[in-house]
Amino acid sequence: MHEWALAEAVITAAQQIAEKEKLKEIREVTIKVGMLQQVEEDILSFALSKLKPANFQNAEFYISKAETTLKCRVCGHAWLFIKNKLDETIAEAIHFVPEVAHAYIKCPRCGSPDFEISKGRGVWLENIKGVR
Amino acid sequence: MDPRTTVINERLKRINRIIAVSSGKGGVGKSLVATTLVLALARRGCKVGLFDLDFTSPSTHLILGVKDAQPKEEKGLVPPVVEGLTYMSLVYFSGNQAAPLRGADVSNAFIELLSVTQWGELDFLVIDMPPSIGDAMLDVVRLVERIEFLIVTTPSRLAFETVRKQVRLLQDLKVPIIGVLENMKMDGAKGIEQGTEKLGVKFLAGVPFDPKVEEAIGDVTKLRDTLLAQRIREVATNSIK
């Protein structure tokens, strides 16, 4: 249900872009969802369809998943985040605030918690298309 | 584009006043001041919230003695009510693990929590800030419209020197400052009061060092009886309407 809050943010951001670009009607919204946040695509999609305002009525929402790459700042090792390797409670904590990954995940090569989330953190508004 | 920042002020719109309890210097008692301030406002009958933004060293959950509380998922996150306060902290998610976050991570976690937390209607939201005048303070100023600062110092000239810079910075940024509170006062010296007035900022109070505060950590009833809590109640009555 946390996805509803993210969906509201996507709609608000898209609406702001539409106003700035003077788009009367939105036809297409492309969203990228980083795997680290483990957003439930179905819920996000449903929330977007329920929250869309009048000028979004004919809009299609395209949601694609992006792999999460983590990169160690100490030894430079880069690796992919895999949810299945985590305890469920920890995975849920990361779902709510992806940065708490630093409390639970360590570099598999050197053991440091000092890594960067180089790709695939959370929800990202990639593109919108509409008519003027 | 990161869509989250666009809903932050929507989430905060039913909050009357938002106060950041802050200090450029660490160890001055910000968390205790923030917690006792929220308790004082709650006692006055106000609806209040407390947001612990000191992500790497959170401590308000220890001061309040929070044990099993957790936010509820309801079109976002609804913080639990603890001791009459709507209370949000990263510790719900990081548990008792160290959360070694760099500046960009602190910003991201802050934006995430601001964009998904459903505070509801409040008279006051108090934010317990981490020390420094870096990322967290700049993010609060950038992202939270209507933010006001209550600044805490100790009698130390070292603490006040940083506070002085912080006040100047906030004044340049045209951010309202409620005033400066001098915590852990050991004598009747007036240096901090005079220094604060020179900056054109209200001196809120001098709070004497009270050894009972340490014993009251984790016990709100005891905390309410400390000299600190009494002084903060006076500050709330006189300076925070």
HADDOCK unambig.tbl for C-alpha pairs under 7 A between the chains (distance, minus, plus):
assign (segid A and resid 1 and name CA) (segid B and resid 73 and name CA) 5.89 0.50 0.50
assign (segid A and resid 1 and name CA) (segid B and resid 74 and name CA) 5.74 0.50 0.50
assign (segid A and resid 1 and name CA) (segid B and resid 75 and name CA) 5.07 0.50 0.50
assign (segid A and resid 1 and name CA) (segid B and resid 76 and name CA) 6.36 0.50 0.50
assign (segid A and resid 2 and name CA) (segid B and resid 73 and name CA) 5.98 0.50 0.50
assign (segid A and resid 2 and name CA) (segid B and resid 74 and name CA) 6.63 0.50 0.50
assign (segid A and resid 2 and name CA) (segid B and resid 75 and name CA) 5.29 0.50 0.50
assign (segid A and resid 2 and name CA) (segid B and resid 76 and name CA) 4.15 0.50 0.50
assign (segid A and resid 2 and name CA) (segid B and resid 77 and name CA) 6.48 0.50 0.50
assign (segid A and resid 4 and name CA) (segid B and resid 75 and name CA) 4.86 0.50 0.50
assign (segid A and resid 4 and name CA) (segid B and resid 76 and name CA) 6.38 0.50 0.50
assign (segid A and resid 5 and name CA) (segid B and resid 75 and name CA) 5.43 0.50 0.50
assign (segid A and resid 5 and name CA) (segid B and resid 76 and name CA) 4.85 0.50 0.50
assign (segid A and resid 5 and name CA) (segid B and resid 116 and name CA) 5.39 0.50 0.50
assign (segid A and resid 6 and name CA) (segid B and resid 4 and name CA) 6.99 0.50 0.50
assign (segid A and resid 9 and name CA) (segid B and resid 3 and name CA) 5.25 0.50 0.50
assign (segid A and resid 9 and name CA) (segid B and resid 4 and name CA) 5.20 0.50 0.50
assign (segid A and resid 9 and name CA) (segid B and resid 6 and name CA) 6.21 0.50 0.50
assign (segid A and resid 9 and name CA) (segid B and resid 7 and name CA) 5.46 0.50 0.50
assign (segid A and resid 10 and name CA) (segid B and resid 3 and name CA) 5.17 0.50 0.50
assign (segid A and resid 12 and name CA) (segid B and resid 6 and name CA) 6.28 0.50 0.50
assign (segid A and resid 12 and name CA) (segid B and resid 7 and name CA) 6.79 0.50 0.50
assign (segid A and resid 13 and name CA) (segid B and resid 3 and name CA) 5.14 0.50 0.50
assign (segid A and resid 13 and name CA) (segid B and resid 6 and name CA) 5.77 0.50 0.50
assign (segid A and resid 93 and name CA) (segid B and resid 93 and name CA) 4.76 0.50 0.50
assign (segid A and resid 97 and name CA) (segid B and resid 109 and name CA) 6.02 0.50 0.50
assign (segid A and resid 97 and name CA) (segid B and resid 112 and name CA) 6.49 0.50 0.50
assign (segid A and resid 99 and name CA) (segid B and resid 105 and name CA) 6.00 0.50 0.50
assign (segid A and resid 99 and name CA) (segid B and resid 109 and name CA) 5.90 0.50 0.50
assign (segid A and resid 100 and name CA) (segid B and resid 93 and name CA) 6.81 0.50 0.50
assign (segid A and resid 100 and name CA) (segid B and resid 94 and name CA) 5.76 0.50 0.50
assign (segid A and resid 100 and name CA) (segid B and resid 99 and name CA) 6.50 0.50 0.50
assign (segid A and resid 102 and name CA) (segid B and resid 99 and name CA) 5.84 0.50 0.50
assign (segid A and resid 102 and name CA) (segid B and resid 100 and name CA) 6.21 0.50 0.50
assign (segid A and resid 102 and name CA) (segid B and resid 101 and name CA) 6.87 0.50 0.50
assign (segid A and resid 103 and name CA) (segid B and resid 94 and name CA) 6.20 0.50 0.50
assign (segid A and resid 103 and name CA) (segid B and resid 97 and name CA) 5.68 0.50 0.50
assign (segid A and resid 103 and name CA) (segid B and resid 98 and name CA) 5.67 0.50 0.50
assign (segid A and resid 103 and name CA) (segid B and resid 99 and name CA) 4.57 0.50 0.50
assign (segid A and resid 103 and name CA) (segid B and resid 100 and name CA) 6.79 0.50 0.50
assign (segid A and resid 124 and name CA) (segid B and resid 1 and name CA) 5.91 0.50 0.50
assign (segid A and resid 124 and name CA) (segid B and resid 2 and name CA) 5.31 0.50 0.50
assign (segid A and resid 124 and name CA) (segid B and resid 3 and name CA) 6.55 0.50 0.50
assign (segid A and resid 125 and name CA) (segid B and resid 1 and name CA) 5.02 0.50 0.50
assign (segid A and resid 125 and name CA) (segid B and resid 2 and name CA) 6.23 0.50 0.50
assign (segid A and resid 125 and name CA) (segid B and resid 3 and name CA) 6.25 0.50 0.50
assign (segid A and resid 126 and name CA) (segid B and resid 1 and name CA) 6.36 0.50 0.50
